[in-house]
Amino acid sequence: MNLWLHLRSGRLGFAVLAGLYAAVVLACTVSLSGELSLGRQPLANLARTLQEFVHPSFLDVWLGAERLEYRSDDGTLLRVENRRKAEADFLKAVARATWNTFQIATLGSLLAALIALPLGLLTARNLHAPRPLAWVANGLLNIARSVHTLVFGLVLVGIVGLGPTAGILAIALHSLGTYGKLFAEHIEALDMGAVEAVRATGAGADQVFFHAVWPSVLPQFVSSHLYVWEFNIRDSTILGLIGAGGLGMLISEAVSLFQWGRLATLMLVVVALVGVFDTASRRIREALL
């Protein structure tokens, strides 16, 4: 009988939450009803965009016209362009931007992990750090996770100027919140028997950490670092939109000029970059298990 009442209350609670969620969705839809629009001729715009997307610009390196003429409405010749050479130059810029994106993600992730490690140690409940320090560390990690990378990037561009420095710092400031939380959870999952055994020998805090804590959590730390690093590679492609360098600057330019073929090329590069890194990091994580 008690089990039946428990199941009923659980289902009732779920139904209430589902009803509240439906009410929130309905409220959002109704409040936006006057602003939701597909624009003029959405199907024609979609067809035209898809037509350009299915021909990524990098194909012009081999298939592009060697003498493409641009003329005004009255037929006046404005300029002549070699599409093959222009696209080859664009691909060189894409290669430089891809490397820049990888640099931003790599250095930002490493900086975040180094800052987050002591904060994670302070917030891990089973290590019993002084409570005021734990509160401060937990507050810093929560703030870092709450503020989006783009917001950090906008602020930092105003402080340090345009370029990769702002991107690296923006990645680091946001990611340290994620790193700190993951590190703390890995430490809290430790078998404290081994830690207490080392403490019982009279070892100091640093000896306990390096002999009991660090060897046990290192594989999990490396796995978490690879996961966040992979995420930051995707994130760093967006930071270029605000002037922080990398592929985002080329993406912003392509969107602004409605160059969907070049945007398709850039998207393929992003997918390939993330895919290669995901494959490599997954194999490393499997080796650590």
KOLGUPA-833378 format. One record per atom (N, C-alpha, C): residue in one letter; y, x, z. Coordinates in steps of 0.001 Angstrom, whole numbers, padded with zeros to 6 digits, always signed. Last residue first. Layout:
! residues N
AYXZ
...
//
This chain:
! residues 289
L+004267+041315-019213
L+003454+040416-018390
L+002129+041060-017980
L+005462+043024-020946
L+005781+043186-019542
L+004900+042345-018640
A+004731+042184-023440
A+004186+043465-022976
A+004416+043674-021486
E+006260+039880-023671
E+004798+039741-023571
E+004174+041034-023059
R+008776+041056-023934
R+008479+040229-022747
R+006980+040058-022565
I+008485+042290-026423
I+008725+043112-025238
I+008387+042325-023968
R+008150+040066-028044
R+007056+041039-027938
R+007232+041937-026720
R+010633+038872-027714
R+009434+038166-027278
R+008261+039121-027124
S+012351+040734-028872
S+012423+040515-027425
S+011194+039783-026907
A+011599+040542-031603
A+011466+041807-030877
A+011447+041586-029368
T+012208+037837-032141
T+010848+038345-032329
T+010624+039630-031530
D+014958+037801-031590
D+014046+036937-030838
D+012615+037440-030947
F+015950+039541-033531
F+016052+039915-032118
F+015101+039077-031267
V+015342+038072-035838
V+014785+039411-035658
V+014816+039803-034188
G+016876+035719-035349
G+015428+035666-035518
G+014758+037014-035294
V+019507+036642-035268
V+018918+036050-034061
V+017396+036022-034158
L+019697+037554-037942
L+019968+038444-036813
L+019317+037925-035538
A+019150+035234-039433
A+018281+036406-039550
A+018455+037341-038358
V+021298+033599-038642
V+019914+033162-038404
V+018959+034359-038455
V+023440+035165-039601
V+023321+034853-038173
V+021887+034457-037829
V+022897+035138-042356
V+022925+036413-041632
V+022752+036175-040141
L+023171+032429-042910
L+021866+033068-043115
L+021785+034397-042372
M+025893+032173-042403
M+024939+031458-041551
M+023545+032050-041697
L+026938+033714-044487
L+027156+034124-043095
L+026173+033435-042153
T+026158+032174-046714
T+025694+033559-046570
T+025812+034014-045122
A+027609+029832-046173
A+026145+029784-046213
A+025552+031182-046058
L+030181+030821-046477
L+029761+030355-045154
L+028236+030272-045089
R+030167+031295-049201
R+030237+032441-048286
R+029833+032031-046874
G+030011+028614-050007
G+028992+029571-050426
G+028978+030795-049528
W+032317+027479-048995
W+031034+027090-048402
W+029915+028027-048833
Q+035246+028021-048404
Q+034318+028841-049180
Q+032904+028615-048628
F+037565+026923-047311
F+036537+026038-047876
F+035589+026808-048799
L+039212+028554-045928
L+039395+028555-047383
L+038368+027671-048097
S+038293+028168-043330
S+039700+027886-043638
S+039938+027763-045134
V+035660+029086-043533
V+035920+027668-043266
V+037344+027304-043663
A+036100+031821-043972
A+035369+031031-044962
A+035630+029537-044785
E+037452+032546-041608
E+038112+032688-042906
E+037432+031833-043969
S+035467+032065-039693
S+036746+031349-039627
S+037466+031391-040967
I+033563+033935-040539
I+033233+032509-040539
I+034508+031672-040531
L+034931+036296-040066
L+034584+035954-041445
L+034221+034477-041560
M+035099+036092-037287
M+036329+036199-038073
M+036069+035847-039532
G+032419+036075-036473
G+033232+034874-036303
G+034517+034913-037116
L+031323+038586-036661
L+031095+037649-037758
L+031990+036420-037663
G+033863+040644-035014
G+032519+040235-035375
G+032480+039215-036504
G+036708+039745-032888
G+035893+040599-033730
G+034548+039996-034075
A+038261+037946-031556
A+037564+038945-030751
A+036607+039794-031571
G+039618+035773-032639
G+040147+037118-032848
G+039473+038200-032057
I+038366+033435-032379
I+039612+033574-031619
I+040154+034997-031695
L+036120+033743-033902
L+037030+032661-034255
L+038365+032773-033534
G+034570+035640-032683
G+035449+036085-033754
G+036432+035015-034185
L+032925+034186-031020
L+034125+034792-030442
L+035084+035311-031509
I+030662+033479-032369
I+031732+032488-032277
I+033026+033122-031794
T+028948+035565-032122
T+029351+035209-033478
T+030505+034220-033472
S+028372+035616-029447
S+029372+036564-029928
S+029783+036292-031364
D+026308+033758-029170
D+027633+033452-028635
D+028705+034357-029230
R+024129+035099-030279
R+024612+033859-030893
R+026044+033566-030450
I+024048+037165-028428
I+024197+037489-029851
I+024688+036263-030606
N+023550+035812-026083
N+024887+036359-026297
N+025114+036812-027728
F+020830+035236-026284
F+021802+034139-026297
F+023196+034659-026621
E+019840+037858-026029
E+019604+037096-027262
E+020603+035942-027383
W+020660+038351-023399
W+021154+039204-024489
W+021009+038476-025828
V+019082+036541-022020
V+020537+036346-022032
V+021172+037166-023155
Y+016526+037695-022572
Y+016824+036294-022896
Y+018333+036073-023004
L+016720+040290-021593
L+016467+040078-023013
L+016828+038664-023433
H+017089+039721-018858
H+018118+040438-019607
H+017946+040229-021111
S+014674+038521-018210
S+015905+037735-018142
S+017017+038392-018944
S+012985+040738-018552
S+012777+039536-019347
S+014034+038671-019373
V+014011+042439-016579
V+014067+042853-017987
V+013905+041641-018897
F+013405+040919-014292
F+014796+041260-014603
F+014940+041634-016082
Q+010625+040874-014385
Q+011363+039618-014536
Q+012825+039871-014882
P+010079+043641-013963
P+009663+042967-015213
P+010411+041659-015450
L+011368+044002-011332
L+011853+044672-012545
L+011369+043996-013831
V+010353+042969-008994
V+011197+042083-009810
V+011638+042718-011127
S+008818+045011-007846
S+008223+043680-008046
S+009030+042821-009014
P+010441+047263-007597
P+009236+047334-008451
P+008657+045954-008768
W+012559+046145-005810
W+012799+046530-007204
W+011529+046612-008048
V+011321+045649-003231
V+011936+044599-004049
V+011967+044985-005525
A+010130+048027-002245
A+009441+046737-002142
A+010004+045686-003102
H+011622+050316-002776
H+010179+050447-002632
H+009447+049104-002625
F+014319+049615-003003
F+013728+050441-004053
F+012202+050541-003961
F+014725+047979-000677
F+015027+047508-002027
F+014254+048305-003070
V+013986+049612+001434
V+013295+048332+001227
V+013501+047846-000195
Q+015897+051623+001131
Q+014484+051938+000945
Q+013653+050679+000718
D+018226+050229+001738
D+018069+050801+000404
D+016615+051144+000123
A+017748+049502+004410
A+017922+048461+003395
A+017717+049015+001990
G+015160+051705+005792
G+016492+051119+005693
G+016577+050122+004554
A+012023+051389+007504
A+012809+051729+006313
A+014157+051029+006349
G+010210+050907+009501
G+011518+051443+009885
G+012391+051828+008717
T+007977+049607+008766
T+007863+051058+008888
T+009172+051714+009327
A+008763+047040+008377
A+008091+047355+009641
A+007922+048854+009836
R+009649+047023+005773
R+010645+046975+006849
R+010023+047405+008180
V+007220+046931+004473
V+008056+048120+004319
V+009107+048170+005418
A+006407+044392+005280
A+005568+045542+005610
A+006365+046837+005494
E+008320+042755+004171
E+008286+042895+005636
E+007444+044092+006063
V+007584+043029+001477
V+008918+043445+001923
V+008919+043674+003435
A+005045+041919+001465
A+005204+043330+001112
A+006550+043857+001582
G+005699+039281+002177
G+004806+040061+003023
G+004945+041551+002754
M+007149+037988+000314
M+007904+038660+001358
M+007012+039461+002296
D+006881+037920-002951
D+005976+037866-001798
D+006630+038679-000682
L+009721+036344-004564
L+008938+037501-004132
L+007962+037145-003008
A+011465+034433-005336
A+010046+034171-005611
A+009140+035316-005172
E+013928+035499-004861
E+013456+034479-003921
E+011983+034130-004132
I+014168+037126-007105
I+014024+037753-005786
I+013473+036750-004774
H+014497+035189-009086
H+013357+036107-009153
H+013104+036756-007786
E+016902+034035-008245
E+015676+033228-008260
E+014429+034108-008332
A+018685+036175-008603
A+018462+035635-007262
A+017166+034827-007211
F+018577+036477-011399
F+018150+037566-010522
F+017824+037045-009128
L+019657+033998-012208
L+018279+034355-012551
L+017749+035465-011649
K+022273+034219-011152
K+021391+033123-010747
K+019933+033458-011016
G+023223+036519-012476
G+023147+036477-011025
G+022210+035402-010525
Y+023121+035720-015215
Y+022309+036833-014713
Y+022126+036736-013206
T+025049+033665-015168
T+023655+033379-015513
T+022726+034468-014998
G+027336+035125-014439
G+026907+033965-013658
G+025463+033610-013908
L+027563+036987-016430
L+027184+037474-015100
L+026773+036312-014197
S+028443+035675-018704
S+027007+035930-018542
S+026628+036383-017144
H+031252+035577-018496
H+030474+034343-018463
H+029004+034611-018127
L+031932+038304-018478
L+032398+037429-017405
L+031605+036130-017339
A+030737+039320-020851
A+030337+039811-019532
A+030711+038824-018437
I+032066+037969-022911
I+030605+037847-022776
I+030178+038226-021368
A+034654+038946-022373
A+034381+037510-022306
A+032884+037251-022147
L+034348+041701-022810
L+034688+041224-021468
L+034404+039727-021319
I+033766+041681-025574
I+032826+042270-024608
I+033086+041730-023204
G+036096+040483-026643
G+034790+039860-026793
G+033779+040373-025788
A+038092+042324-025976
A+038177+040964-025442
A+036824+040266-025532
T+037140+044481-027512
T+037239+044594-026051
T+037285+043217-025411
P+037303+043877-030257
P+036016+043741-029568
P+036102+043832-028048
G+040447+042054-030853
G+039479+043120-031014
G+038247+042953-030149
L+043773+041477-029584
L+042672+041190-030494
L+041708+042370-030569
G+044555+041922-026031
G+044812+041902-027459
G+043573+041590-028270
V+044325+041699-023336
V+043994+043010-023919
V+044208+043057-025424
I+045452+039063-022934
I+045667+040172-021988
I+045458+041528-022668
G+044785+037299-024926
G+046182+037370-024522
G+046487+038551-023617
V+042069+037717-024894
V+042811+038103-026099
V+044300+038206-025784
L+041470+036545-022430
L+041406+038003-022563
L+042093+038501-023824
V+041728+033804-022955
V+042558+034438-021922
V+042618+035949-022144
L+039804+033482-024954
L+041201+033134-025217
L+042137+033807-024219
G+037451+034270-023553
G+037924+035016-024709
G+039386+034749-025017
F+037185+032287-021618
F+037409+033676-021195
F+037989+034486-022352
V+036686+030251-023482
V+037864+030178-022597
V+038194+031570-022075
L+034298+031087-024642
L+035492+030969-025476
L+036763+030916-024637
T+032500+030914-022484
T+032842+032217-023049
T+034119+032164-023879
H+033534+028566-019938
H+032883+028913-021204
H+033371+030267-021713
V+032940+028515-016533
V+033957+028758-017554
V+033268+029243-018825
S+030676+028375-014909
S+031405+027142-015222
S+032392+027315-016365
R+029725+030901-014392
R+028906+030010-015215
R+029686+028792-015684
A+031826+031855-012763
A+031520+032532-014031
A+030703+031636-014949
I+031611+030143-010562
I+032819+030125-011385
I+032541+030740-012757
N+029108+030916-009578
N+029320+029544-010024
N+030543+029445-010930
L+029602+033586-008868
L+028609+033285-009899
L+028791+031870-010442
L+031508+033241-006837
L+031853+033982-008059
L+030880+033671-009202
G+029964+031831-004943
G+031147+031223-005542
G+031555+031910-006830
N+028068+033752-004270
N+027631+032514-004911
N+028798+031802-005585
A+029754+035647-003046
A+028983+036005-004238
A+028537+034754-004991
V+030705+034139-000859
V+031639+034686-001852
V+030909+034997-003150
W+028303+033590+000489
W+029154+032500+000002
W+030101+032985-001089
A+027434+036178+001117
A+026605+035331+000255
A+027428+034192-000331
L+029444+036991+002861
L+029270+037690+001594
L+028450+036859+000606
P+028991+035160+004989
P+030272+035157+004258
P+030170+035860+002897
R+026231+035880+005758
R+026577+034598+005148
R+027928+034586+004430
P+024609+038873+004843
P+025624+038213+005696
P+026164+036968+005008
A+021329+038164+003425
A+022609+038883+003409
A+023590+038177+004351
H+018496+037542+003275
H+019317+037307+004473
H+020569+038195+004508
L+016642+037481+001357
L+017089+038810+001776
L+018062+038754+002940
N+016212+034839+000719
N+015171+035508+001488
N+015537+036933+001888
R+018368+034025-000856
R+018292+033577+000539
R+017277+034357+001359
A+020454+035839-002855
A+019037+035557-002619
A+018821+035239-001141
T+023090+036689-002943
T+022847+035239-002915
T+021380+034885-002713
L+022935+039471-003017
L+023641+038822-001910
L+023313+037335-001808
L+021606+039921-005396
L+020986+040350-004136
L+021633+039658-002944
G+023510+038963-007204
G+022235+038280-007073
G+021513+038654-005791
L+025464+040902-006858
L+025775+039517-006492
L+024501+038704-006336
P+024195+043202-007857
P+024512+043111-006431
P+024853+041698-005983
L+023849+042168-010642
L+022747+042594-009786
L+023106+042566-008302
A+026189+041623-012065
A+025469+040507-011452
A+024392+040952-010478
I+027029+044029-013124
I+027878+043371-012122
I+027085+042317-011356
L+024910+044537-014884
L+025232+045509-013841
L+026082+044888-012738
A+025032+042312-016588
A+023843+042536-015759
A+024135+043491-014615
A+027546+042669-017830
A+027295+041497-016991
A+026108+041719-016061
L+027090+045021-019263
L+028120+044992-018229
L+027898+043819-017278
L+025093+044091-021028
L+024808+045166-020077
L+025819+045164-018939
S+026510+042122-022481
S+025324+041762-021695
S+025009+042825-020644
G+028513+043654-023732
G+028871+042580-022811
G+027713+042179-021914
L+026962+045332-025344
L+027765+045914-024266
L+028192+044853-023254
T+025710+043365-027026
T+024946+044365-026277
T+025738+044902-025088
A+027763+041840-028189
A+026728+041186-027388
A+025998+042179-026500
I+029199+043897-029525
I+029860+043055-028518
I+028822+042420-027601
Q+027228+044881-031308
Q+027832+045747-030300
Q+028456+044943-029172
F+026769+042627-032916
F+025679+043161-032093
F+026218+044067-030993
T+029290+042461-034150
T+028791+041357-033323
T+027686+041834-032386
N+029288+044839-035578
N+030295+044621-034545
N+029869+043512-033590
W+027221+044353-037372
W+027077+045447-036412
W+028073+045279-035270
T+028497+042275-038762
T+027223+042035-038065
T+026982+043108-037007
A+030703+043553-039886
A+030926+042509-038884
A+029657+042207-038094
R+029419+045267-041707
R+030239+045831-040627
R+030442+044807-039515
A+028191+043314-043337
A+027370+044305-042622
A+028150+044917-041464
V+030445+041994-044357
V+029490+041253-043519
V+028629+042221-042714
A+031555+044010-045926
A+032313+043522-044766
A+031405+042748-043808
K+029537+044135-047825
K+029821+045318-047013
K+030597+044929-045764
L+029820+041609-048927
L+028592+041910-048178
L+028748+043176-047334
F+032264+041932-050248
F+032157+040984-049131
F+030921+041279-048290
D+031557+043729-052245
D+032531+044155-051230
D+032467+043243-050004
A+029872+042028-053663
A+029320+043259-053081
A+030252+043790-052000
E+031694+040128-054517
E+030692+039735-053535
E+030022+040948-052899
A+033222+041630-056305
A+033870+040978-055164
A+032849+040617-054091
K+031293+042381-058216
K+031939+043419-057401
K+032567+042809-056152
R+030648+039832-059197
R+029594+040705-058673
R+030191+041783-057766
R+033021+038761-060152
R+032377+038152-058992
R+031321+039066-058382
N+035879+040028-061093
N+034468+040378-061258
N+033731+039887-060014
E+038544+038005-062244
E+037791+038575-061121
E+036363+038886-061544
V+041865+037619-063258
V+040475+037790-063671
V+039732+038509-062552
R+044506+035178-063005
R+043863+036449-062677
R+042434+036433-063173
L+045830+033228-064602
L+046394+033723-063346
L+045803+035073-062964
L+046688+032015-067694
L+045752+032902-067007
L+046424+033490-065766
T+047538+028632-068155
T+048031+029999-067994
T+047025+030840-067198
G+046836+025970-068318
G+046040+026942-069052
G+046495+028381-068938
D+048092+024246-066679
D+048568+024290-068066
D+047856+025361-068896
D+046880+024707-064238
D+046619+023435-064905
D+047065+023443-066366
S+045821+028203-064405
S+046596+027090-063861
S+046292+025823-064650
R+042723+029983-064090
R+043858+029504-064858
R+044551+028346-064150
Y+040706+032718-063700
Y+041367+031655-062957
Y+042625+031263-063727
E+037652+033929-064955
E+039080+033705-065177
E+039570+032521-064350
L+035424+036431-064374
L+035732+035047-064008
L+037237+034852-064087
R+033350+038493-065490
R+034745+038237-065847
R+035025+036749-065610
E+030862+038445-064470
E+031554+039734-064410
E+033012+039618-064845
A+029581+035901-062391
A+030248+036266-063649
A+030992+037588-063477
G+026553+036477-060472
G+027953+036129-060640
G+028519+036597-061970
L+024014+037327-059937
L+024166+036222-060883
L+025620+035877-061190
W+024122+039430-058113
W+023276+039576-059300
W+023593+038524-060369
V+026038+038638-056331
V+025898+040078-056561
V+025075+040334-057827
D+025725+035958-055980
D+026649+036385-057031
D+026621+037892-057264
L+024212+035611-053759
L+023512+035583-055037
L+024407+036049-056180
F+025970+035415-051679
F+025379+036732-051915
F+024606+036780-053234
S+026739+032735-051418
S+027571+033626-052225
S+026910+034967-052525
P+024224+030269-051874
P+024900+031253-051020
P+025598+032312-051860
H+023942+027386-052891
H+024157+028601-053687
H+024920+029602-052825
V+023866+025316-051213
V+022577+025727-051770
V+022717+026919-052702
F+026566+024882-050645
F+025722+025525-049643
F+024413+026025-050234
E+027507+023468-052825
E+027962+024845-052639
E+027076+025592-051645
Q+026169+021067-052447
Q+026030+021757-053722
Q+026460+023209-053619
L+027102+020280-049982
L+025714+020720-050096
L+025488+021488-051391
T+029721+019545-050734
T+029505+020636-049783
T+028083+021187-049896
R+029226+017398-052430
R+029935+018576-052941
R+029710+019782-052031
A+027925+015612-050692
A+027225+016102-051881
A+027880+017374-052420
L+029973+015143-048822
L+028704+015750-048402
L+027970+016344-049591
N+031885+013915-050408
N+032209+015193-049760
N+030942+015923-049333
A+030471+011604-051079
A+030890+012519-052141
A+031219+013895-051564
L+030173+010499-048526
L+028988+010863-049308
L+029335+011842-050425
P+032832+010018-047647
P+031967+010990-046936
P+030756+011419-047753
Q+035457+008937-048550
Q+034376+009367-049441
Q+033444+010386-048770
R+037355+009726-045715
R+037320+009137-047050
R+036201+009770-047881
G+035798+009412-042408
G+036761+009904-043381
G+036623+009204-044725
L+034268+008303-040511
L+033595+009264-041386
L+034527+009811-042453
S+035408+007821-037166
S+035563+007593-038603
S+034818+008681-039366
L+036553+006727-034080
L+035388+007189-034834
L+035541+006828-036311
E+038634+005506-032808
E+038857+006852-033323
E+037704+007385-034152
G+037935+003101-031735
G+039080+003125-032640
G+039326+004472-033283
S+035799+003766-030059
S+035553+002925-031232
S+036702+002951-032226
L+035849+005135-027720
L+036123+005905-028934
L+036034+005067-030204
S+035155+003246-025834
S+036469+003882-025706
S+036845+004684-026944
V+032540+002617-026674
V+033601+001608-026758
V+034974+002257-026723
T+031190+005047-026129
T+031229+004493-027485
T+032374+003514-027653
C+031543+005348-023354
C+032036+006383-024279
C+032185+005823-025691
A+030239+003024-022457
A+031657+003217-022175
A+032271+004258-023107
L+027616+003546-023332
L+028349+002391-023859
L+029843+002547-023646
V+027019+005790-021746
V+027000+005899-023211
V+027798+004764-023833
V+027195+004594-019187
V+028097+005700-019543
V+028184+005851-021060
A+025122+002734-019371
A+026495+002261-019169
A+027505+003346-019537
A+022927+004420-019619
A+023250+003517-020725
A+024686+003004-020606
Y+023044+005573-017069
Y+023236+006411-018256
Y+023615+005551-019457
L+022476+003345-015497
L+023771+004014-015358
L+024065+004879-016578
G+019860+002840-016363
G+020905+001848-016576
G+022297+002452-016470
A+018590+005150-015471
A+018623+004872-016906
A+019705+003855-017235
L+018913+004778-012704
L+019543+005924-013363
L+019645+005711-014873
V+017348+002450-012423
V+018768+002429-012061
V+019508+003573-012750
A+014839+003375-013206
A+015478+002304-013979
A+016969+002230-013683
F+014341+005240-011204
F+014491+005709-012578
F+015200+004662-013432
G+014147+003492-009018
G+015195+004517-009045
G+015437+005036-010448
L+011902+002047-009801
L+013182+001360-009640
L+014340+002360-009690
R+009998+004045-009719
R+010313+003398-010980
R+011647+002685-010917
G+010080+004600-006960
G+010366+005642-007941
G+010740+005056-009281
S+009360+002181-005836
S+010699+002699-005569
S+011079+003792-006553
R+006749+002031-006810
R+007730+001012-007189
R+009152+001528-006984
L+005575+004223-005569
L+005654+004189-007023
L+006701+003194-007496
H+005841+003404-002893
H+006488+004640-003336
H+006651+004659-004861
L+004253+001130-002869
L+005686+000998-002599
L+006451+002236-003071
W+001794+002368-003350
W+002327+001400-004309
W+003834+001214-004119
L+001527+003910-001050
L+001621+004592-002340
L+002224+003658-003386
N+001283+001885+000855
N+002443+002779+000907
N+002638+003509-000417
M-001205+000831+000000
M+000000+000000+000000
M+001256+000866+000000
//
